[in-house]
Amino acid sequence: MNEDRLEALEILAAEQEKTIEELSAQFAHQWAAIDRLQKRLDALTERFLALEERAAPDTPVTKPPHW
């Protein structure tokens, strides 16, 4: 009886170890994708701000006529 129980526990531990390894690999893959997307977002944000700065009209700061 103890041998059967021990074997069942060893099988369960091996299956859990495999699941943990698979989840860890998936987590690493997703983290790399998130990191890559964050870098692209940062680059696009910089481009957008640069384009917005160039497109904005340069209006001089003047006092309104009623001053």
DSSP file (Angstrom, degrees, kcal/mol; ACC not computed):
  #  RESIDUE AA STRUCTURE BP1 BP2  ACC     N-H-->O    O-->H-N    N-H-->O    O-->H-N    TCO  KAPPA ALPHA  PHI   PSI    X-CA   Y-CA   Z-CA
    1    1 A M     >        0   0    0      0, 0.0     4,-2.1     0, 0.0     5,-0.2   0.000 360.0 360.0 360.0 -44.1    0.0    0.0    0.0
    2    2 A N  H  >  +     0   0    0      1,-0.2     4,-2.7     2,-0.2     5,-0.2   0.871 360.0  53.6 -65.5 -36.6    2.8    2.5    0.9
    3    3 A E  H  > S+     0   0    0      2,-0.2     4,-2.5     1,-0.2    -1,-0.2   0.902 109.3  48.0 -65.4 -40.8    4.6    1.8   -2.3
    4    4 A D  H  > S+     0   0    0      2,-0.2     4,-2.3     1,-0.2    -2,-0.2   0.906 113.6  47.8 -64.4 -41.7    1.5    2.5   -4.4
    5    5 A R  H  X S+     0   0    0     -4,-2.1     4,-2.2     2,-0.2    -2,-0.2   0.913 112.4  48.8 -66.2 -42.3    1.0    5.7   -2.5
    6    6 A L  H  X S+     0   0    0     -4,-2.7     4,-2.3     2,-0.2    -2,-0.2   0.904 111.2  50.1 -63.9 -42.2    4.6    6.7   -2.9
    7    7 A E  H  X S+     0   0    0     -4,-2.5     4,-2.3     2,-0.2    -1,-0.2   0.904 109.9  50.6 -64.0 -41.2    4.5    6.0   -6.6
    8    8 A A  H  X S+     0   0    0     -4,-2.3     4,-2.4     1,-0.2    -2,-0.2   0.902 111.1  48.9 -63.1 -41.0    1.3    8.1   -7.0
    9    9 A L  H  X S+     0   0    0     -4,-2.2     4,-2.5     2,-0.2    -2,-0.2   0.888 110.2  50.9 -66.7 -38.7    2.9   11.0   -5.1
   10   10 A E  H  X S+     0   0    0     -4,-2.3     4,-2.2     2,-0.2    -2,-0.2   0.897 111.0  48.5 -65.1 -40.1    6.1   10.8   -7.3
   11   11 A I  H  X S+     0   0    0     -4,-2.3     4,-2.5     2,-0.2    -2,-0.2   0.931 112.1  49.1 -63.9 -45.0    4.0   10.9  -10.4
   12   12 A L  H  X S+     0   0    0     -4,-2.4     4,-2.4     1,-0.2    -2,-0.2   0.909 111.3  49.2 -61.2 -42.8    2.0   13.8   -9.1
   13   13 A A  H  X S+     0   0    0     -4,-2.5     4,-2.3     2,-0.2    -1,-0.2   0.892 111.2  49.8 -64.6 -39.8    5.2   15.7   -8.2
   14   14 A A  H  X S+     0   0    0     -4,-2.2     4,-2.2     2,-0.2    -2,-0.2   0.907 111.4  48.5 -66.3 -41.0    6.7   15.0  -11.7
   15   15 A E  H  X S+     0   0    0     -4,-2.5     4,-2.3     2,-0.2    -2,-0.2   0.905 112.4  48.7 -64.7 -40.9    3.5   16.3  -13.4
   16   16 A Q  H  X S+     0   0    0     -4,-2.4     4,-2.5     2,-0.2    -2,-0.2   0.894 109.7  52.0 -66.1 -39.1    3.5   19.4  -11.2
   17   17 A E  H  X S+     0   0    0     -4,-2.3     4,-2.3     2,-0.2    -2,-0.2   0.914 110.2  48.7 -62.4 -42.6    7.2   20.0  -12.0
   18   18 A K  H  X S+     0   0    0     -4,-2.2     4,-2.3     2,-0.2    -2,-0.2   0.914 111.6  49.6 -63.3 -43.1    6.5   19.8  -15.7
   19   19 A T  H  X S+     0   0    0     -4,-2.3     4,-2.6     1,-0.2    -2,-0.2   0.904 110.4  50.3 -62.7 -42.0    3.5   22.2  -15.4
   20   20 A I  H  X S+     0   0    0     -4,-2.5     4,-2.5     2,-0.2    -1,-0.2   0.910 110.5  49.6 -63.5 -42.2    5.7   24.7  -13.4
   21   21 A E  H  X S+     0   0    0     -4,-2.3     4,-2.2     2,-0.2    -2,-0.2   0.903 111.8  48.5 -63.5 -41.3    8.4   24.5  -16.1
   22   22 A E  H  X S+     0   0    0     -4,-2.3     4,-2.3     2,-0.2    -2,-0.2   0.917 112.8  47.5 -64.8 -43.0    5.9   25.1  -18.9
   23   23 A L  H  X S+     0   0    0     -4,-2.6     4,-2.6     1,-0.2    -2,-0.2   0.882 110.8  52.2 -65.6 -37.6    4.3   28.0  -17.0
   24   24 A S  H  X S+     0   0    0     -4,-2.5     4,-2.3     2,-0.2    -1,-0.2   0.907 110.1  48.2 -64.5 -41.6    7.7   29.5  -16.4
   25   25 A A  H  X S+     0   0    0     -4,-2.2     4,-2.2     2,-0.2    -2,-0.2   0.907 112.6  48.6 -65.1 -41.4    8.6   29.3  -20.1
   26   26 A Q  H  X S+     0   0    0     -4,-2.3     4,-2.6     2,-0.2    -2,-0.2   0.905 110.5  51.4 -64.9 -41.1    5.3   30.9  -21.1
   27   27 A F  H  X S+     0   0    0     -4,-2.6     4,-2.5     2,-0.2    -2,-0.2   0.916 109.9  49.0 -61.5 -43.9    5.8   33.6  -18.5
   28   28 A A  H  X S+     0   0    0     -4,-2.3     4,-2.1     2,-0.2    -1,-0.2   0.901 111.6  49.8 -63.1 -41.0    9.3   34.3  -19.9
   29   29 A H  H  X S+     0   0    0     -4,-2.2     4,-2.0     1,-0.2    -2,-0.2   0.928 112.9  45.9 -63.3 -46.1    8.0   34.4  -23.4
   30   30 A Q  H  X S+     0   0    0     -4,-2.6     4,-2.6     1,-0.2    -2,-0.2   0.880 110.4  53.6 -66.2 -37.5    5.2   36.8  -22.5
   31   31 A W  H  X S+     0   0    0     -4,-2.5     4,-2.6     2,-0.2    -1,-0.2   0.900 108.4  49.9 -63.9 -39.7    7.6   39.0  -20.5
   32   32 A A  H  X S+     0   0    0     -4,-2.1     4,-2.4     2,-0.2    -1,-0.2   0.898 111.3  49.2 -64.9 -39.7    9.8   39.3  -23.6
   33   33 A A  H  X S+     0   0    0     -4,-2.0     4,-2.5     2,-0.2    -2,-0.2   0.912 111.5  48.7 -65.8 -41.9    6.8   40.3  -25.7
   34   34 A I  H  X S+     0   0    0     -4,-2.6     4,-2.5     2,-0.2    -2,-0.2   0.919 111.7  49.5 -63.0 -43.9    5.7   42.9  -23.2
   35   35 A D  H  X S+     0   0    0     -4,-2.6     4,-2.0     2,-0.2    -2,-0.2   0.916 111.9  48.2 -61.4 -43.9    9.3   44.3  -23.0
   36   36 A R  H  X S+     0   0    0     -4,-2.4     4,-2.0     1,-0.2    -2,-0.2   0.907 113.0  47.9 -63.6 -42.5    9.4   44.5  -26.8
   37   37 A L  H  X S+     0   0    0     -4,-2.5     4,-2.6     1,-0.2    -2,-0.2   0.867 108.8  54.1 -67.5 -35.9    6.0   46.2  -27.0
   38   38 A Q  H  X S+     0   0    0     -4,-2.5     4,-2.5     2,-0.2    -1,-0.2   0.904 108.1  49.8 -64.9 -40.2    7.0   48.7  -24.3
   39   39 A K  H  X S+     0   0    0     -4,-2.0     4,-2.2     2,-0.2    -2,-0.2   0.906 111.9  48.2 -64.3 -41.0   10.1   49.7  -26.3
   40   40 A R  H  X S+     0   0    0     -4,-2.0     4,-2.7     2,-0.2    -2,-0.2   0.906 111.1  50.8 -65.3 -40.5    8.0   50.1  -29.4
   41   41 A L  H  X S+     0   0    0     -4,-2.6     4,-2.4     2,-0.2    -2,-0.2   0.914 109.9  49.9 -63.0 -42.4    5.4   52.2  -27.5
   42   42 A D  H  X S+     0   0    0     -4,-2.5     4,-2.2     2,-0.2    -1,-0.2   0.915 111.9  48.2 -61.7 -43.3    8.2   54.4  -26.1
   43   43 A A  H  X S+     0   0    0     -4,-2.2     4,-2.3     1,-0.2    -2,-0.2   0.915 112.7  47.8 -64.8 -43.0    9.6   55.0  -29.6
   44   44 A L  H  X S+     0   0    0     -4,-2.7     4,-2.7     2,-0.2    -1,-0.2   0.873 109.6  53.6 -66.3 -36.0    6.2   55.8  -31.1
   45   45 A T  H  X S+     0   0    0     -4,-2.4     4,-2.5     2,-0.2    -1,-0.2   0.922 109.3  48.4 -63.2 -43.6    5.5   58.2  -28.2
   46   46 A E  H  X S+     0   0    0     -4,-2.2     4,-2.2     2,-0.2    -2,-0.2   0.918 112.6  48.3 -63.0 -42.9    8.7   60.0  -28.9
   47   47 A R  H  X S+     0   0    0     -4,-2.3     4,-2.7     2,-0.2     5,-0.2   0.921 111.7  50.1 -62.4 -43.7    7.9   60.2  -32.6
   48   48 A F  H  X S+     0   0    0     -4,-2.7     4,-2.8     1,-0.2    -2,-0.2   0.922 111.2  48.0 -61.9 -44.7    4.4   61.4  -31.9
   49   49 A L  H  X S+     0   0    0     -4,-2.5     4,-2.2     2,-0.2    -1,-0.2   0.888 112.0  49.9 -64.5 -38.3    5.6   64.1  -29.6
   50   50 A A  H  X S+     0   0    0     -4,-2.2     4,-2.0     2,-0.2    -2,-0.2   0.922 113.4  45.6 -66.2 -43.3    8.3   65.2  -32.1
   51   51 A L  H  X S+     0   0    0     -4,-2.7     4,-2.2     1,-0.2    -2,-0.2   0.901 112.3  51.4 -65.6 -40.0    5.7   65.4  -34.9
   52   52 A E  H  X S+     0   0    0     -4,-2.8     4,-1.5    -5,-0.2    -1,-0.2   0.891 109.2  51.1 -63.4 -39.1    3.2   67.2  -32.7
   53   53 A E  H  < S+     0   0    0     -4,-2.2    -1,-0.2     1,-0.2    -2,-0.2   0.894 112.5  45.5 -65.6 -40.3    5.9   69.8  -31.8
   54   54 A R  H  < S+     0   0    0     -4,-2.0    -2,-0.2     1,-0.2    -1,-0.2   0.836 113.8  49.1 -71.6 -32.3    6.7   70.4  -35.4
   55   55 A A  H  < S+     0   0    0     -4,-2.2    -1,-0.2    -5,-0.2    -2,-0.2   0.714  87.3  99.6 -82.2 -20.8    3.1   70.7  -36.5
   56   56 A A  S  < S-     0   0    0     -4,-1.5     2,-0.1    -5,-0.2    -4,-0.0  -0.463  79.9-117.9 -69.3 131.4    2.1   73.1  -33.7
   57   57 A P        -     0   0    0      0, 0.0     2,-1.2     0, 0.0    -1,-0.1  -0.444  19.9-123.5 -69.9 142.4    1.9   76.7  -35.0
   58   58 A D        -     0   0    0     -2,-0.1    -2,-0.0     2,-0.0     0, 0.0  -0.733  35.0-177.5 -86.8  97.9    4.3   79.1  -33.3
   59   59 A T        -     0   0    0     -2,-1.2     2,-0.1     3,-0.0    -3,-0.0  -0.855  24.1-126.8 -98.7 126.0    2.1   81.8  -32.0
   60   60 A P        -     0   0    0      0, 0.0     2,-0.8     0, 0.0    -1,-0.0  -0.398  22.9-113.9 -69.9 146.9    3.8   84.6  -30.4
   61   61 A V        +     0   0    0     -2,-0.1     2,-0.3     0, 0.0     0, 0.0  -0.734  51.3 161.4 -82.7 113.3    2.8   85.5  -26.9
   62   62 A T        -     0   0    0     -2,-0.8    -3,-0.0     0, 0.0     0, 0.0  -0.892  42.1-101.3-129.5 160.3    1.2   89.0  -27.1
   63   63 A K        -     0   0    0     -2,-0.3     4,-0.0     1,-0.1     0, 0.0  -0.563  45.2-103.7 -78.1 144.4   -1.1   91.0  -24.9
   64   64 A P    >   -     0   0    0      0, 0.0     3,-1.8     0, 0.0    -1,-0.1  -0.267  34.2-107.4 -62.1 157.8   -4.7   91.1  -26.0
   65   65 A P  T 3  S+     0   0    0      0, 0.0    -2,-0.1     0, 0.0     0, 0.0   0.756 114.5  64.1 -62.1 -24.7   -5.8   94.4  -27.6
   66   66 A H  T 3         0   0    0      1,-0.3    -3,-0.0     0, 0.0     0, 0.0   0.425 360.0 360.0 -82.5   4.9   -7.8   95.5  -24.6
   67   67 A W    <         0   0    0     -3,-1.8    -1,-0.3    -4,-0.0    -4,-0.0   0.434 360.0 360.0 -90.0 360.0   -4.7   95.8  -22.4
